Amino acid sequence: MQQLTFFIKRLIQAAFVAFSVTLFVAFAIRFTGDPAVMMTQESSNVTEQDLAMIRESLGLNAPFYSQYLGFMKNLITGELGNSFFRGPINELIRSALPSTLILAMTSMLISIFVSVPLGILAATKQGKWIDQLIRILSLAGLSFPNFWLAMMLVLIFSITLGWLPVSGYNGIASLILPSLTVAIVLTAVNVRLVRTAMLDIFSEQYIMVARAKGLKERVVIYKHALRNSAIALITFFGLQFGNLIGGIVVVERVFNWPGMGSLALDAIAQRDYPLLQASVCILAMLIVLVNLVTDMAYSLIDPRIRVKS
């Protein structure tokens, strides 16, 4: 019963967040500019009457609440309507969303496979040169802006060495540089997290007891310490994945990756309200969903979370 109550509370919270995001996005995009002006910017003899007719045909003259309710109706039914410039939004999102998810998941997996061993190594060698080196490297990784890192990787591996494609989405080779760009920054964060989590566990009494019993260090680290820190790490990785999806926009643009970030940026440039509204809301709801699943998984693993909530 306690678990069911916890899940219901989380569902209500997630629904409220999703509703707030859609409302805020619908309101905010009205300040990005006038789509009618964008459509006619190359014409020299456009009158105010022409602009008014275009706004009327696009439905922009309707009250805000009417436009918002229409969008929510489309969102709930799964029929997102048409972009001002590029056709059915459903097709555009169906084409872009898998690319973003592939990039995000690949980056996340690379980061986990690299950061967990490095974090454990840094914790077990605390204060020694290897620990200092890993911490310096992680700090350096955090210091690189995504766009700069992306350009450097392109310069070295695409332009100078010619090993990998500069941009676009043409198979696995084109996935390497964008995913590395995202993974490097993620790894820098995750190494520090794993190191801290492991050091916290190492100070626990049961770890000292395990060592006092004469257990091998490998058993103490991997069977006792890593297992007990796994809950916090899994939760953090889950929450991080949700945020990663939203923060991958810059990398998509630099590599001309055909994902949701590129779709949203193009929509902003064109003042394409329906497409921008739909793409941002889909991304936001995806993040809310990932966080919701992570919360629920965490509560199943650790019942104390339900009690605290």
C-alpha positions in Angstrom: 0.0 0.0 0.0 2.8 2.3 0.9 4.5 1.6 -2.4 1.3 2.2 -4.3 0.8 5.6 -2.6 4.4 6.5 -3.4 3.9 5.6 -7.1 0.6 7.6 -7.3 2.3 10.7 -5.7 5.1 10.5 -8.2 2.7 10.1 -11.1 0.7 13.2 -10.0 3.9 15.1 -9.6 5.1 14.0 -13.1 1.8 15.0 -14.7 1.9 18.4 -13.0 5.5 19.0 -14.2 4.5 17.9 -17.8 1.5 20.2 -17.8 3.6 23.1 -16.5 6.2 22.6 -19.1 3.7 22.5 -22.0 2.0 25.7 -20.7 5.3 27.6 -20.2 6.6 26.5 -23.6 3.4 27.5 -25.4 3.6 30.9 -23.7 7.3 31.5 -24.2 7.5 30.7 -27.9 5.1 33.6 -28.6 8.1 35.8 -27.8 10.4 34.3 -30.4 9.0 36.4 -33.3 6.2 36.6 -35.8 5.9 33.6 -38.2 4.1 35.7 -40.7 7.0 38.1 -41.0 9.4 35.1 -41.3 7.3 33.7 -44.2 7.3 37.0 -46.1 10.8 38.4 -45.3 12.0 37.8 -48.8 9.1 39.7 -50.3 9.5 43.4 -50.8 5.8 44.4 -51.2 4.1 42.8 -48.2 1.4 44.9 -46.6 0.0 44.7 -43.0 -3.1 43.3 -44.6 -1.1 40.5 -46.1 0.5 39.7 -42.7 -2.9 39.7 -41.0 -4.3 37.3 -43.6 -1.3 34.9 -43.0 -1.7 35.1 -39.3 -5.4 34.3 -39.7 -4.7 31.3 -41.9 -2.2 30.0 -39.4 -4.6 30.4 -36.5 -2.4 32.9 -34.7 -5.2 35.4 -34.2 -7.0 33.0 -32.0 -6.8 33.7 -28.2 -3.8 32.0 -26.4 -6.0 29.7 -24.4 -7.7 28.4 -27.6 -4.3 27.8 -29.3 -3.0 26.0 -26.2 -6.0 23.8 -25.8 -5.8 22.9 -29.4 -2.2 21.9 -29.0 -3.0 19.8 -25.9 -5.7 18.1 -27.7 -3.3 17.2 -30.5 -0.7 16.1 -28.0 -3.1 13.8 -26.1 -4.4 12.2 -29.3 -0.9 11.8 -30.8 -1.7 13.8 -33.9 0.6 16.9 -33.6 -0.6 18.6 -36.8 1.5 20.3 -39.4 4.6 22.4 -39.2 4.3 25.9 -40.8 7.1 24.9 -43.3 7.9 21.2 -43.2 4.8 19.0 -43.3 3.4 16.6 -40.7 5.1 17.0 -37.3 4.5 13.3 -36.4 6.7 12.3 -39.3 9.4 14.8 -38.4 9.6 13.6 -34.8 9.5 10.0 -35.8 12.5 10.7 -37.9 14.5 12.8 -35.3 13.7 11.1 -32.0 15.5 7.8 -32.6 18.7 9.7 -33.6 18.7 11.6 -30.4 18.0 8.5 -28.3 20.8 6.6 -30.0 23.3 9.4 -29.4 22.3 9.8 -25.8 22.4 6.1 -25.0 25.7 5.6 -26.7 27.2 8.5 -24.9 25.9 7.3 -21.6 27.1 3.7 -22.0 30.6 4.9 -23.0 30.7 7.2 -19.9 29.6 4.4 -17.5 32.0 1.9 -18.9 34.9 4.4 -18.5 33.9 6.2 -15.4 33.1 3.3 -13.1 36.5 1.6 -13.3 38.3 4.9 -13.1 36.2 6.1 -10.1 36.9 2.8 -8.3 40.6 3.0 -9.1 40.8 6.6 -7.8 39.0 5.7 -4.6 41.2 2.6 -3.9 44.3 4.7 -4.6 43.2 7.8 -2.6 45.9 10.4 -2.3 48.3 8.5 -4.6 49.6 9.8 -7.9 47.0 7.7 -9.9 44.2 9.3 -7.9 45.6 12.8 -8.4 46.0 12.1 -12.2 42.4 10.9 -12.5 41.1 13.9 -10.6 43.1 16.3 -12.8 41.8 14.6 -16.0 38.2 14.7 -14.7 38.6 18.4 -13.9 40.0 19.0 -17.3 37.1 17.2 -18.9 34.6 19.4 -17.0 36.4 22.5 -18.2 36.0 21.8 -21.9 32.8 23.4 -23.4 30.9 20.9 -25.5 31.1 23.0 -28.7 34.9 23.5 -28.4 35.5 19.8 -27.7 33.4 18.9 -30.7 35.3 21.2 -33.0 38.6 19.9 -31.8 37.6 16.3 -32.4 36.4 17.2 -35.9 39.6 19.0 -36.6 41.8 16.1 -35.5 39.9 13.0 -36.5 38.0 14.2 -39.5 39.9 17.0 -41.2 43.5 16.2 -40.2 43.5 12.4 -40.1 40.4 11.8 -42.2 39.3 8.8 -40.2 35.8 9.8 -39.4 32.9 11.8 -41.1 32.7 15.5 -40.3 29.0 15.5 -39.8 25.7 13.9 -40.6 24.2 10.5 -39.8 25.7 7.8 -42.1 26.2 4.7 -40.0 28.3 3.8 -36.9 31.3 5.9 -38.0 29.3 9.1 -37.9 28.2 8.3 -34.4 31.7 8.1 -32.9 32.6 11.8 -32.6 29.3 13.2 -31.4 29.0 10.4 -28.7 32.6 10.9 -27.7 32.0 14.7 -27.3 29.1 14.1 -25.0 30.7 11.1 -23.2 33.9 13.0 -22.3 32.0 15.6 -20.3 29.7 13.0 -18.7 32.7 10.8 -17.8 34.4 13.7 -16.0 31.3 14.2 -13.8 30.7 10.5 -13.3 34.3 9.6 -12.3 34.1 12.1 -9.4 30.7 10.8 -8.4 31.9 7.1 -8.4 35.0 8.0 -6.4 33.0 9.9 -3.8 30.4 7.2 -3.5 33.1 4.5 -3.1 35.0 6.5 -0.5 31.8 6.9 1.5 31.2 3.2 1.4 34.9 2.5 2.4 34.4 4.4 5.6 31.4 2.2 6.6 31.9 -0.2 9.5 31.0 -3.3 7.6 33.7 -2.7 5.1 36.2 -2.4 7.9 34.9 -5.7 9.4 35.2 -7.4 6.0 38.8 -6.3 5.7 39.5 -7.3 9.3 38.2 -10.8 8.4 41.0 -11.0 5.9 38.8 -11.0 2.8 40.6 -10.2 -0.4 40.5 -6.5 -1.4 38.9 -7.4 -4.7 36.0 -9.1 -2.9 35.6 -6.1 -0.5 35.5 -3.6 -3.4 33.3 -5.4 -5.9 31.1 -7.6 -3.7 30.5 -5.3 -0.8 31.4 -1.7 -1.6 30.4 -1.5 -5.3 27.1 -3.3 -4.7 26.1 -1.0 -1.9 27.0 2.1 -3.8 25.2 0.9 -6.9 21.8 2.2 -5.7 23.0 5.8 -5.6 25.0 5.4 -8.8 22.1 3.9 -10.8 19.8 6.7 -9.6 22.2 9.4 -10.6 22.9 7.8 -14.0 19.1 7.6 -14.6 18.6 11.3 -13.7 21.6 12.2 -15.7 20.3 10.4 -18.7 17.1 12.5 -18.6 19.0 15.7 -18.4 21.4 14.5 -21.1 18.6 14.2 -23.6 17.7 17.9 -23.1 21.3 19.1 -23.1 22.5 17.3 -26.3 21.2 20.1 -28.5 24.6 21.9 -29.0 26.3 18.7 -30.0 23.6 17.8 -32.5 24.0 21.2 -34.1 27.8 21.1 -34.4 27.7 17.7 -36.0 24.6 18.3 -38.1 23.0 15.4 -36.3 19.4 14.9 -37.4 18.0 14.7 -33.9 15.4 16.5 -31.8 17.8 19.3 -30.9 18.4 20.2 -34.5 14.7 20.0 -35.2 14.0 22.4 -32.3 16.7 24.8 -33.3 15.5 24.9 -36.9 12.0 25.6 -35.6 13.2 28.5 -33.6 15.0 30.0 -36.6 11.9 29.8 -38.7 9.5 30.8 -35.9 7.7 27.5 -36.6 5.4 27.5 -33.5 3.8 24.1 -33.9 7.0 22.3 -34.6 8.9 24.1 -31.8 6.1 23.5 -29.3 5.8 19.8 -30.1 9.6 19.1 -30.2 10.3 20.9 -26.9 7.3 19.3 -25.2 8.2 15.8 -26.4 11.8 16.2 -25.1 10.5 17.6 -21.8 8.0 14.7 -21.3 10.7 12.2 -22.2 12.9 13.7 -19.4 10.0 13.6 -17.0 9.3 10.0 -17.9 13.0 8.9 -17.4 13.1 10.7 -14.0 9.8 9.1 -13.0 11.0 5.6 -13.9 14.3 6.2 -12.0 12.4 7.3 -8.9 10.2 4.3 -9.0 13.1 1.9 -9.6 15.0 3.5 -6.7 12.0 3.1 -4.4 11.8 -0.6 -5.3 15.4 -1.1 -4.6 15.5 1.0 -1.4 12.2 1.0 0.6 13.6 3.9 2.8 12.9 6.2 -0.1 9.2 5.5 0.2 9.2 6.1 3.9 11.0 9.4 3.6 8.6 10.5 0.8 
